[in-house]
Amino acid sequence: MQARLDAEGLVSRLNLESDALGRAEVALRAEPDGERYRLGGDVSLDGLQVAIVRPLLPDIQRLEGVIDANGRLGGTLDEPRFTGEIRLQDGAVAAPELPMQLDGIAVAAQIDGTRAELEGQFRSGRGEGRLSGNADWADLADWRVNVELQGERLEAVYQPIASLEVSPDLAVAIRPRAVRVTGRVNVPRGNVTLQDLPSQAVPVSRDVVIVRRPEDDEPDTDEVDSPWRITADIQVVLGRNVQLSGFGVRGRLAGSLRLRQEADGVPEGFGEIRVEDGRYEAYGQRLTIREGRLIFAGPVTEPELSIEAVRVVETVTAGIRVAGQPEDPRAELFSEPAMPQEDILSYIIRGRPLAEAGPGGGAALTQAALALGALGGQELAGGVAEQLGVEDLALDVEGEGDEAQFLVSGYLAPNLFLRYGVGVFEPVQQLTIRYHLSPRVYVEALRGVENALDLFFTREF
């Protein structure tokens, strides 16, 4: 790097050249005008490598581009002005937190003192985007930036859930500590894959209370006193080739959703998302999703479910209907024509009524009923066991047909065993308490349809 500074009175020249910084030439004149100095001169910058600042941005994996600038200086020492053009060519940005990996970035800014006009383009995947806008900083306390962003089939990836093509048409208005985004985003195609939960995963109990440490509530002195306020009003429209898979469901997503957020408010959604041409696979059967809707009319985390999955066997339609919110769905069995609940489930699983289920059919139906939560047995049994203080619950199924029971069992003490059963198809409850007098001898008390007290002795041969 070489630099030479010549000064004659208030005239200065700077020449700078290096492989990383490119070439820079600045000729500066400062002429006295009363108590101020008026500025004049020329600025030329050629080949500045944007990558030199990447070490200062640890979250950025890739940062490329070349900046050129040509223009004249004006104004005063207190309020300098630049008139000319600044260009970014061959830009690229990639980061794990960004849904888009951008390349081919080219942006030109025409600057006239305290105003600038912006034009640019970029690529993401096979899609191309354009941006235009303006900036005004005549009042430094109330500067403004307005940008319009359009694109066609830009690649957006949200690992590990979605890989989409999006076509945005957005307007972004930036003010001091305030950002507003409005417009529309079309999603013509993509794939949404819901990751199945591990078999051992369990939901957090409703009685869990998260206690924060006192220091967690203390404000961070490094935070800005007045954070940025973000407001948004965006219409998201799904095209005809957005595929959904996961949790046994396959189909297409359709519909539109208006996303809105006010400053300091929670994101809200208005509209509906539908599952079309959907199938639900469970217990070796492929059910048709006759209706699959998520209806939004408030916080985006609280949509209303309206789902029907059916199986048609000749003149019988048997299905499962789910309503409510995702955190607390309500499921019920239904059929056309109407029939008992056990027959509906039998048609769904076996394709025929319970009387024709065949050997082992009742157990399969019971397992399905419990897993689907259609009859509420699991929730009831779990609630009773929790009230009784049973830990390390063991869940099981016993019996067939109308005698099927859902069982919850566990030890209240090293020698005291408890088991509670609730009927799947009949409102029958049974409580068993077993006390071990020794490893081979125990007393068992039974209370239910029949009451009994028995003494058991076991011996191994």
C-alpha positions in Angstrom: 0.0 0.0 0.0 1.4 3.4 -1.0 0.1 6.8 -0.1 1.2 10.3 -0.8 -0.2 13.5 0.8 0.5 16.9 -0.7 -0.7 20.0 1.0 -0.7 23.6 -0.3 -2.6 25.7 2.1 -6.0 24.1 2.4 -5.7 21.8 -0.6 -5.0 18.1 0.0 -4.6 15.1 -2.3 -4.6 11.4 -1.3 -3.6 8.5 -3.5 -4.1 5.0 -2.1 -3.7 1.6 -3.8 -3.7 -2.0 -2.5 -4.9 -5.4 -3.6 -7.6 -5.5 -0.8 -8.7 -1.8 -0.8 -8.4 -1.3 -4.5 -7.5 2.2 -5.7 -8.7 5.4 -4.1 -8.0 9.0 -5.1 -9.3 12.0 -3.2 -8.7 15.7 -4.0 -10.0 18.0 -1.3 -10.3 21.7 -1.2 -11.5 23.7 1.9 -12.0 27.4 1.2 -12.8 29.8 4.1 -16.3 31.4 4.0 -16.7 33.5 7.2 -16.6 31.2 10.1 -17.1 28.1 7.9 -15.0 26.3 5.4 -16.6 25.3 2.1 -15.7 21.9 0.7 -14.8 21.0 -2.9 -13.0 18.2 -4.7 -13.3 14.9 -6.4 -13.5 11.3 -5.0 -12.7 8.2 -7.0 -12.8 4.6 -5.6 -12.1 1.6 -7.8 -12.3 -2.1 -6.7 -12.9 -1.9 -3.0 -13.3 -5.5 -1.8 -16.3 -6.0 0.5 -14.8 -9.2 1.9 -12.4 -7.2 4.0 -15.1 -6.6 6.6 -16.2 -10.3 6.8 -14.0 -11.0 9.8 -16.1 -8.4 11.7 -19.3 -10.3 11.0 -18.9 -13.8 12.5 -22.5 -14.8 11.6 -21.9 -14.3 7.9 -20.5 -17.3 6.0 -20.0 -15.6 2.7 -19.6 -12.0 1.8 -18.4 -10.9 -1.6 -18.6 -7.8 -3.9 -16.7 -4.9 -5.3 -17.5 -1.3 -4.7 -16.8 1.6 -7.1 -17.5 5.3 -6.5 -17.1 8.5 -8.4 -18.3 11.9 -7.4 -17.7 15.4 -6.1 -17.5 16.8 -2.6 -19.5 19.8 -1.5 -21.1 21.5 1.5 -19.0 22.5 4.5 -16.8 20.8 7.1 -19.7 20.7 9.5 -22.2 19.4 6.8 -20.3 17.6 4.0 -22.1 16.6 0.8 -21.4 14.0 -1.8 -22.8 14.1 -5.3 -22.1 11.2 -7.6 -22.6 7.4 -8.0 -21.7 4.4 -5.8 -22.0 0.9 -7.3 -21.8 -2.6 -5.8 -21.0 -5.4 -8.4 -20.7 -9.2 -8.1 -22.1 -9.2 -4.6 -23.0 -12.3 -2.6 -24.3 -12.9 1.0 -24.8 -16.3 2.8 -25.5 -16.9 6.4 -27.2 -19.8 8.4 -29.9 -17.4 9.8 -30.9 -16.1 6.3 -33.6 -18.0 4.4 -32.1 -16.9 1.1 -28.5 -17.2 -0.2 -28.1 -14.2 -2.4 -25.6 -13.8 -5.3 -25.3 -11.8 -8.4 -26.0 -8.6 -6.3 -25.7 -5.4 -8.2 -26.8 -2.1 -6.7 -26.3 1.5 -7.9 -27.0 4.6 -5.8 -27.2 8.0 -7.4 -26.5 10.5 -4.6 -27.2 14.2 -4.7 -26.2 15.8 -1.4 -28.8 14.6 1.1 -30.8 12.3 -1.2 -30.2 9.1 -3.0 -32.0 7.0 -5.6 -31.4 3.2 -5.5 -31.7 0.5 -8.2 -30.5 -3.0 -8.0 -31.0 -6.7 -8.8 -30.0 -10.1 -7.3 -30.5 -13.8 -7.6 -31.5 -16.6 -5.2 -31.4 -20.1 -6.6 -32.9 -19.9 -10.1 -35.1 -16.8 -9.2 -34.3 -13.2 -9.8 -35.2 -10.2 -7.8 -35.2 -6.4 -8.2 -35.2 -3.5 -5.8 -35.7 0.2 -6.2 -36.0 3.0 -3.7 -34.8 6.3 -2.3 -33.3 7.7 0.8 -33.4 11.2 2.4 -31.2 12.3 5.3 -31.6 16.1 5.1 -32.9 16.0 8.6 -30.6 13.6 10.5 -33.1 13.2 13.3 -35.8 12.1 10.8 -34.0 10.3 8.0 -36.1 8.1 5.7 -35.4 5.0 3.5 -38.1 3.6 1.2 -37.4 0.4 -0.8 -39.7 -1.7 -3.1 -38.7 -5.3 -3.6 -40.0 -7.6 -6.3 -39.0 -11.1 -7.3 -39.9 -14.2 -9.2 -39.5 -17.7 -7.8 -36.7 -16.8 -5.3 -35.4 -19.8 -3.4 -36.2 -19.7 0.3 -35.1 -22.5 2.7 -36.2 -22.8 6.3 -34.3 -25.8 7.6 -35.5 -28.4 8.3 -39.1 -27.6 7.6 -39.6 -25.9 4.2 -38.0 -25.4 0.8 -40.0 -22.8 -1.1 -40.1 -20.6 -4.2 -41.4 -17.2 -3.4 -42.4 -14.2 -5.5 -42.5 -11.1 -3.3 -43.9 -7.7 -4.1 -43.1 -5.8 -0.9 -42.6 -2.2 0.2 -40.3 -1.5 3.1 -40.3 1.9 4.9 -37.5 2.5 7.4 -37.5 5.4 9.8 -35.5 6.1 13.0 -36.1 3.0 15.1 -39.1 1.9 13.0 -39.6 -0.5 10.1 -42.9 -1.1 8.2 -43.3 -3.9 5.7 -46.4 -4.2 3.4 -47.3 -6.0 0.3 -47.8 -9.5 -1.0 -45.9 -12.8 -1.3 -46.9 -15.5 -3.7 -45.6 -19.1 -3.1 -46.1 -20.9 -6.4 -44.3 -24.1 -5.4 -42.4 -25.8 -2.6 -42.2 -28.6 -0.1 -43.1 -28.5 3.6 -41.9 -31.5 5.6 -43.0 -31.8 9.2 -40.5 -33.8 11.3 -42.0 -36.7 13.2 -41.4 -36.5 16.9 -39.4 -39.3 18.6 -41.5 -42.1 20.0 -40.3 -41.2 23.5 -41.3 -37.6 23.2 -44.0 -36.3 25.6 -45.7 -32.9 25.8 -44.9 -30.6 28.7 -47.5 -31.0 31.5 -49.9 -28.1 31.9 -48.9 -27.8 35.6 -45.2 -27.1 34.7 -44.2 -23.6 35.9 -41.0 -22.1 34.5 -39.2 -20.1 37.2 -36.8 -17.4 36.0 -33.8 -16.4 37.9 -33.9 -12.8 39.3 -31.0 -11.8 37.1 -32.9 -13.0 34.0 -35.4 -10.1 34.6 -32.8 -7.5 34.9 -32.5 -5.3 31.8 -29.4 -5.6 29.7 -27.4 -2.4 30.0 -26.0 -3.1 26.5 -29.4 -3.0 24.9 -30.6 0.1 23.2 -33.1 2.0 25.4 -35.6 2.4 22.6 -35.6 -0.8 20.4 -36.7 -0.9 16.8 -40.5 -1.1 16.3 -41.5 -3.5 13.5 -45.0 -3.4 11.9 -46.1 -5.6 9.0 -49.1 -6.2 6.8 -48.4 -8.9 4.3 -50.7 -11.2 2.2 -49.3 -14.7 1.7 -50.9 -16.6 -1.2 -50.1 -20.3 -1.8 -50.0 -21.6 -5.3 -51.1 -25.0 -6.6 -47.8 -26.8 -6.2 -46.9 -26.5 -2.5 -46.6 -30.1 -1.2 -47.0 -31.1 2.5 -45.8 -34.3 4.1 -45.3 -35.5 7.7 -47.0 -37.2 10.6 -48.6 -39.5 8.0 -50.2 -36.7 6.0 -49.5 -36.0 2.4 -51.2 -33.5 0.2 -51.1 -29.9 -1.2 -51.3 -26.7 0.7 -53.6 -24.0 -0.6 -55.3 -20.8 0.6 -54.1 -17.3 1.6 -53.2 -15.7 4.9 -52.9 -12.1 5.9 -50.1 -11.6 8.4 -50.2 -8.5 10.5 -48.1 -7.2 13.3 -48.3 -3.9 15.1 -45.4 -2.4 17.0 -44.9 -4.3 20.3 -47.8 -6.6 19.4 -48.0 -10.4 18.7 -48.1 -11.5 15.1 -51.7 -12.1 13.9 -53.1 -14.1 11.0 -56.4 -13.8 9.1 -57.5 -16.3 6.5 -57.2 -20.0 6.1 -54.8 -22.6 4.9 -56.2 -25.8 3.4 -55.0 -29.3 2.7 -56.2 -30.4 -0.7 -55.9 -33.9 -2.4 -54.8 -35.0 1.1 -54.2 -38.5 2.4 -53.6 -39.6 6.0 -51.8 -42.9 6.6 -52.2 -44.7 9.9 -52.6 -48.4 11.0 -51.9 -49.6 7.5 -54.8 -47.6 6.1 -54.9 -44.5 3.8 -57.7 -42.2 4.8 -58.9 -39.4 2.5 -58.7 -35.9 4.0 -62.2 -34.7 3.0 -61.7 -31.4 4.8 -58.5 -30.0 6.2 -58.5 -26.3 7.2 -56.6 -24.1 9.6 -58.7 -21.0 10.2 -56.8 -17.9 11.4 -58.6 -15.0 13.1 -56.1 -13.8 15.7 -52.6 -14.8 16.9 -50.9 -17.0 14.4 -50.2 -19.6 17.1 -53.9 -20.1 17.8 -55.6 -21.2 14.6 -58.9 -23.2 14.7 -58.8 -26.7 13.3 -61.4 -28.2 11.1 -60.3 -31.6 9.8 -62.1 -34.6 8.6 -60.4 -37.8 7.5 -62.6 -40.6 6.1 -62.6 -44.0 4.7 -65.4 -45.0 2.2 -66.5 -48.7 2.2 -69.3 -49.3 -0.3 -72.2 -47.2 1.1 -70.5 -46.5 4.4 -68.4 -43.4 5.2 -66.5 -43.6 8.4 -64.1 -41.0 9.6 -62.5 -38.9 12.3 -63.3 -35.2 12.9 -60.8 -32.9 14.7 -61.7 -29.4 15.9 -60.4 -26.9 18.4 -56.9 -25.4 18.6 -53.6 -27.3 18.1 -52.7 -27.2 21.8 -56.0 -28.7 22.8 -57.7 -30.5 19.9 -61.0 -32.3 20.2 -61.5 -35.5 18.2 -64.6 -37.5 17.5 -65.7 -40.4 15.3 -68.5 -40.0 12.9 -70.1 -42.0 10.1 -72.7 -41.8 7.3 -75.1 -43.5 8.1 -74.8 -43.2 11.9 -73.6 -46.2 13.8 -72.0 -47.1 17.2 -68.5 -45.7 17.9 -66.9 -49.1 17.9 -68.3 -49.9 14.5 -67.1 -46.6 13.1 -63.6 -47.4 14.3 -63.8 -50.9 13.0 -64.8 -49.6 9.5 -61.8 -47.2 9.6 -59.3 -49.8 10.6 -60.7 -53.1 9.2 -63.2 -52.0 6.6 -66.1 -53.9 8.2 -68.2 -53.7 11.4 -66.8 -54.9 14.7 -68.8 -58.1 14.6 -66.8 -59.1 11.6 -63.5 -57.9 12.8 -62.0 -61.4 13.1 -59.4 -62.8 15.6 -57.4 -60.0 17.2 -59.4 -57.3 15.6 -60.7 -55.9 18.9 -57.2 -55.4 20.3 -56.2 -53.5 17.1 -59.3 -51.3 17.4 -58.6 -50.6 21.0 -55.0 -49.6 20.3 -56.2 -47.3 17.5 -58.8 -45.7 19.6 -56.3 -44.9 22.3 -53.6 -43.6 20.0 -56.1 -41.4 18.1 -57.5 -40.0 21.4 -60.9 -40.3 19.8 -62.7 -41.4 23.0 -60.7 -39.5 25.6 -59.6 -42.5 27.6 -56.0 -41.6 27.8 -56.6 -38.1 29.0 -59.0 -39.3 31.7 -56.8 -42.1 32.9 -53.7 -39.9 33.0 -55.6 -37.3 35.0 -56.8 -39.8 37.6 -53.3 -41.3 37.9 -51.8 -37.9 38.4 -54.3 -37.0 41.2 -53.5 -40.3 42.9 -49.7 -39.5 42.8 -48.7 -42.4 40.6 -45.2 -41.9 39.1 -43.5 -43.6 36.2 -46.8 -44.5 34.6 -47.1 -47.6 32.5 -49.9 -47.6 29.8 -51.4 -50.8 28.5 -54.5 -52.3 26.8 -56.5 -55.2 28.1 -59.6 -57.0 26.7 -61.3 -56.9 23.3 -64.5 -55.4 21.9 -66.9 -53.8 24.4 -64.7 -55.1 27.3 -61.6 -53.3 26.1 -59.9 -51.2 28.8 -57.2 -48.6 28.9 -54.9 -49.2 31.9 -52.6 -46.9 33.9 -50.4 -48.6 36.4 -47.5 -47.8 38.7 -46.1 -48.1 42.2 -47.1 -45.7 45.0 -44.5 -47.3 47.2 -41.9 -50.1 46.8 -44.5 -52.7 47.9 -47.7 -50.9 46.9 -48.9 -51.3 43.3 -51.9 -49.5 41.8 -53.7 -50.0 38.5 -56.6 -48.0 37.2 -58.6 -49.0 34.1 -61.3 -47.1 32.1 -63.5 -48.6 29.4 -62.7 -47.6 25.8 -66.2 -48.3 24.5 -68.2 -48.6 27.8 -68.1 -46.2 30.8 -66.7 -48.8 33.1 -64.0 -48.0 35.7 -61.9 -50.5 37.7 -59.4 -49.9 40.5 -56.9 -52.5 41.6 -54.6 -52.2 44.6 -51.9 -54.8 45.2 -49.7 -55.0 48.3 -46.6 -57.3 48.3 -46.2 -59.1 51.6 -43.1 -60.8 50.2 -41.5 -61.3 46.8 -43.9 -64.3 46.2 -47.0 -63.3 48.3 -49.3 -60.4 47.7 -52.8 -59.2 48.6 -55.0 -57.7 45.8 -58.2 -55.6 46.3 -60.4 -55.0 43.2 -63.2 -52.4 42.9 -65.3 -52.0 39.8 -68.2 -53.9 38.3 -67.2 -56.6 40.8 -65.5 -56.2 44.2 -63.0 -58.7 45.4 -60.2 -59.2 47.9 -57.7 -62.0 47.1 -54.5 -63.5 48.4 -52.0 -64.7 45.8 -48.9 -66.9 46.1 -46.5 -67.5 43.2 -44.0 -70.3 42.8 -41.6 -71.0 40.0 -41.1 -74.5 38.6 
